[in-house]
Amino acid sequence: MKRALVTGGHGFVASHLARALLERGDSVTVLDLAPPPLSGLDLQGVSPEVELVEADLCDARRVGATIEASEFDVVFHLAAQTLVGPAMAEPAATFEANVRGTWTLLEACRRADVPAVVVASSDKAYGPSEELPYREEMQLRPASPYEASKAAADAIALSYRPAYGLPVAVTRFANIYGGGDLNFSRLIPEAVAAVLDGRRPQIRSDGSPERDFLYVDDAVAAYLAIEHAVGAGGPAAGQAFNAGGERPHSVAEVLETIAAVSGAGLDPEFHGTGNPAGEIDRQYVDSTKLRSLTAWRPEVELGDGLARTVEWYRNHPEARP
């Protein structure tokens, strides 16, 4: 049995990851701020099974004491300020959470000689690019505060391998979606909630921006594949890995699919032209590196993933706004 730490465990992806770790027999500790009114751990039904440590990642003493005392076999760092809008409005707070929080955690892992560390970056760290898909060897060119915060944390994490020998890998995943995402400023959960509540989805663009989408179960499988390859200084140590859904989809296509699988027949309302300020117009990733090393590949096609997502929110009205 492994001892695993998941930061940001009350959140969407981290709570799914915590459940998967428990299902494989791990002992799981979650480090996060005070529980929100509706925790992802509650939605996944695993709150009683995890050890909760309430702490701010920027509290070096508290984070260090937690990691040094527990002799974790693996640390998954998913805690972050994840929204583009708040990052634009309050960049300093985003840098504090995403950059200082990451180096605080890495310092604790270094001192405790944690055998495997996986740090969540984002495909947004690449920044806008005429060259697509994003590949791991491309230079990171962030052009907004959120992108910069993820790029900085990404670079800091990767530096800990050559500098200190820490077995750390970085994930640059596409837009992760699925049941349990409570950030309704995001396209998919808001559009799904709207059609289930009989509302027309309100979209901040003209529907033309293209995104890469990764179903949450596929994202969790990618995390576990990377963990296996980074442990004990494995071939993933010191490396960054993309994971995505293999091709981009326009916002309009996503909305059409949600309307079709939900049976709601509600057309969206488009408010704007092009792309919202501060967001990248076209983005998708090449997952060849991860597939080649671990044999991981996405199993859930967008239409199937959206159907599962609609069904989850239909069955969990308490999670809708």
PAROVEX-372750 format. One record per residue (C-alpha): z, y, x; residue number from 1. Coordinates in steps of 0.001 Angstrom, whole numbers, plus 500000, padded with zeros to 6 digits. Layout:
<rs>
((Z,Y,X),NUM)
...
</rs>
This chain:
<rs>
((500000,500000,500000),1)
((499017,503420,501319),2)
((501015,506607,500931),3)
((498673,509367,499765),4)
((499223,513100,499304),5)
((496964,515068,496950),6)
((497241,518857,496964),7)
((496364,520725,493782),8)
((497082,517575,491801),9)
((497524,519327,488444),10)
((493858,520317,488620),11)
((490745,518656,487223),12)
((489288,516700,490145),13)
((492578,516136,491959),14)
((494190,514535,488901),15)
((491241,512152,488542),16)
((491602,511327,492240),17)
((495342,510747,491856),18)
((494682,508283,489050),19)
((492113,506403,491152),20)
((494551,506166,494063),21)
((497255,504784,491777),22)
((494807,502273,490322),23)
((494079,500896,493786),24)
((497798,500505,494404),25)
((498675,503600,496454),26)
((501909,505540,496293),27)
((500848,509084,495347),28)
((502590,512391,495977),29)
((501192,515578,494450),30)
((501876,518967,496028),31)
((501100,521888,493741),32)
((502512,524987,492118),33)
((504612,524754,488960),34)
((502944,522582,486309),35)
((500686,524474,483883),36)
((501175,524052,480123),37)
((498659,521203,480229),38)
((498467,519396,483569),39)
((495547,517232,484561),40)
((498104,514585,485467),41)
((499237,514541,481840),42)
((495647,514302,480627),43)
((495065,511377,482979),44)
((498304,509761,481810),45)
((499751,509432,485315),46)
((502485,512088,485498),47)
((505314,509510,485429),48)
((503708,507550,488263),49)
((503378,510278,490888),50)
((505979,512103,492945),51)
((505706,515838,492283),52)
((506484,518377,495004),53)
((506440,521935,493673),54)
((505400,524242,496510),55)
((503023,527013,497506),56)
((500617,525820,500196),57)
((501256,529020,502127),58)
((504936,528072,502462),59)
((504656,526516,505926),60)
((508240,525286,506044),61)
((508098,523539,502673),62)
((504658,522016,503299),63)
((505608,520902,506798),64)
((508840,519302,505639),65)
((507030,517406,502868),66)
((504393,515970,505187),67)
((506710,515203,508090),68)
((509226,513397,505882),69)
((506813,511118,504056),70)
((504607,509554,506754),71)
((501458,509803,504643),72)
((498523,507544,505482),73)
((496042,510027,504000),74)
((496073,513631,502799),75)
((493488,514910,500321),76)
((493453,518705,500244),77)
((491943,519906,496957),78)
((494242,522839,496123),79)
((492319,526116,495955),80)
((491422,529178,493941),81)
((488153,527770,492611),82)
((486630,530487,490419),83)
((483938,532945,491522),84)
((484916,535742,489103),85)
((488572,536040,490195),86)
((487472,535814,493822),87)
((485191,538817,493319),88)
((487970,540743,491590),89)
((490771,539818,494030),90)
((489315,538603,497322),91)
((492554,538952,499297),92)
((494401,536576,496969),93)
((491532,534091,497224),94)
((491539,534253,501040),95)
((495309,533759,501024),96)
((495092,530639,498866),97)
((491948,529086,500273),98)
((492127,530023,503951),99)
((495816,530436,504776),100)
((496680,527515,502508),101)
((494227,525291,504379),102)
((495421,526129,507879),103)
((499056,525778,506793),104)
((498307,522267,505561),105)
((496288,521353,508666),106)
((499080,522483,510952),107)
((501512,520254,509109),108)
((499099,517314,509300),109)
((498575,517916,513032),110)
((502284,517939,513772),111)
((502853,514799,511700),112)
((499843,512932,513175),113)
((498454,512124,509730),114)
((495893,509299,510202),115)
((493280,510669,507765),116)
((492730,514099,506196),117)
((489980,515006,503714),118)
((489523,518718,502967),119)
((487573,519951,499944),120)
((485081,522649,500825),121)
((482128,523317,498494),122)
((478364,523573,498424),123)
((479031,527289,497826),124)
((480035,527551,501494),125)
((476345,527397,502426),126)
((475635,530660,500631),127)
((472221,531662,499262),128)
((469303,529951,500999),129)
((465547,529815,500597),130)
((465686,526408,502295),131)
((466822,523692,499904),132)
((468374,521204,499558),133)
((471416,522081,501625),134)
((471915,519751,504585),135)
((475109,519479,506587),136)
((473563,520788,509794),137)
((472549,524078,508149),138)
((474443,527209,509124),139)
((476974,528433,506579),140)
((475934,531902,505375),141)
((478448,532986,502713),142)
((477573,536140,500792),143)
((480537,536571,498431),144)
((484328,536319,498725),145)
((484558,532843,497183),146)
((481786,531495,499398),147)
((483417,533101,502438),148)
((486819,531606,501641),149)
((485359,528111,501449),150)
((483223,528559,504561),151)
((486232,529803,506552),152)
((488442,526918,505419),153)
((485583,524523,506164),154)
((485179,525775,509735),155)
((488925,525789,510396),156)
((489271,522202,509170),157)
((486425,520892,511305),158)
((487833,522625,514396),159)
((490971,520472,514241),160)
((489036,517367,515309),161)
((487732,518571,518710),162)
((490744,520787,519361),163)
((493567,518401,518406),164)
((492006,515034,517635),165)
((493010,515215,513961),166)
((490936,512736,511920),167)
((489656,515228,509366),168)
((486500,515386,507268),169)
((485203,518099,504949),170)
((483519,517647,501571),171)
((480778,519974,500333),172)
((480284,518692,496821),173)
((478052,520026,494069),174)
((479371,521277,490711),175)
((481754,518585,489482),176)
((481992,518080,485726),177)
((483574,515697,483241),178)
((486460,515356,480837),179)
((489620,517235,481704),180)
((488171,520399,483228),181)
((490237,523204,481687),182)
((488483,526087,483444),183)
((486450,527217,480468),184)
((484726,529991,482379),185)
((482596,527168,483773),186)
((479306,526279,482116),187)
((479849,522700,480988),188)
((483397,522668,479573),189)
((482832,525954,477741),190)
((479478,524866,476266),191)
((480940,521524,475187),192)
((484001,523178,473620),193)
((481758,525666,471833),194)
((479483,523120,470183),195)
((482421,520897,469187),196)
((484091,523915,467570),197)
((480892,524940,465786),198)
((480208,527946,468018),199)
((476985,528874,469784),200)
((477532,528748,473578),201)
((477552,532219,475175),202)
((475677,532166,478505),203)
((475865,534914,481167),204)
((472285,534387,482357),205)
((468805,533743,480989),206)
((469159,529991,481523),207)
((466938,529851,484605),208)
((469544,529394,487413),209)
((469548,525871,488826),210)
((472587,523864,489826),211)
((473428,520436,491182),212)
((475892,518481,489019),213)
((478145,515592,490054),214)
((480088,513562,487497),215)
((483795,513441,488281),216)
((483938,509640,488705),217)
((481164,509869,491292),218)
((483038,512671,493060),219)
((486196,510549,493237),220)
((484192,507610,494601),221)
((482783,509928,497287),222)
((486279,511074,498271),223)
((487409,507474,498665),224)
((484309,506544,500661),225)
((484874,509443,503042),226)
((488559,508591,503398),227)
((487661,505032,504420),228)
((485226,506341,507041),229)
((487537,509001,508515),230)
((490706,506946,508971),231)
((491820,505972,512474),232)
((489246,508299,513977),233)
((486358,506603,512213),234)
((482766,507879,512227),235)
((483424,510488,509535),236)
((486112,512263,511597),237)
((485067,515800,512429),238)
((482145,515672,509999),239)
((481130,517454,506797),240)
((479566,515578,503892),241)
((477525,516668,500898),242)
((477611,514827,497596),243)
((475557,515725,494569),244)
((473585,514386,491658),245)
((470301,513988,493567),246)
((468376,516831,491886),247)
((469028,520284,490394),248)
((469055,521114,486705),249)
((468583,524494,485069),250)
((471321,525981,482929),251)
((468941,525808,479960),252)
((468343,522084,480563),253)
((472076,521396,480695),254)
((472621,523255,477414),255)
((469749,521420,475721),256)
((471261,518111,476804),257)
((474721,519056,475527),258)
((473214,520048,472181),259)
((471327,516745,471988),260)
((474191,514409,472920),261)
((476702,516263,470712),262)
((474439,516322,467675),263)
((475595,519876,466978),264)
((472177,521519,466847),265)
((473569,524870,468008),266)
((471292,526994,470177),267)
((472962,528990,472965),268)
((472987,532774,473150),269)
((471695,534075,476478),270)
((473227,537337,477666),271)
((471573,538557,480836),272)
((468583,538073,483067),273)
((468440,535961,486197),274)
((471775,535008,487710),275)
((475256,536508,487145),276)
((476503,538808,489915),277)
((478190,537023,492791),278)
((476645,533631,492059),279)
((473845,531753,493834),280)
((470597,531408,491892),281)
((469430,527988,493104),282)
((471480,525363,494872),283)
((471515,521637,495388),284)
((472552,519307,498170),285)
((471068,516433,500151),286)
((473522,513497,500098),287)
((471602,511344,502603),288)
((474273,511559,505307),289)
((477020,510219,503057),290)
((474774,507515,501584),291)
((473721,506360,505041),292)
((477276,506128,506377),293)
((479092,504689,503374),294)
((476462,503400,500904),295)
((477899,505816,498296),296)
((475482,507134,495730),297)
((475932,508801,492329),298)
((476016,506259,489522),299)
((476185,508555,486488),300)
((473002,510374,485457),301)
((473436,513842,483920),302)
((472628,512845,480336),303)
((475108,509972,480423),304)
((477733,512130,482139),305)
((477388,514884,479554),306)
((477635,512349,476727),307)
((480876,511027,478246),308)
((482130,514584,478671),309)
((481398,515527,475064),310)
((483169,512389,473858),311)
((486240,513153,475994),312)
((486623,516678,474598),313)
((485969,515413,471082),314)
((488866,512984,471522),315)
((491144,515598,473150),316)
((491094,518674,470885),317)
((494390,519772,472460),318)
((492499,520413,475707),319)
((489996,522799,474122),320)
((490718,526551,474025),321)
</rs>
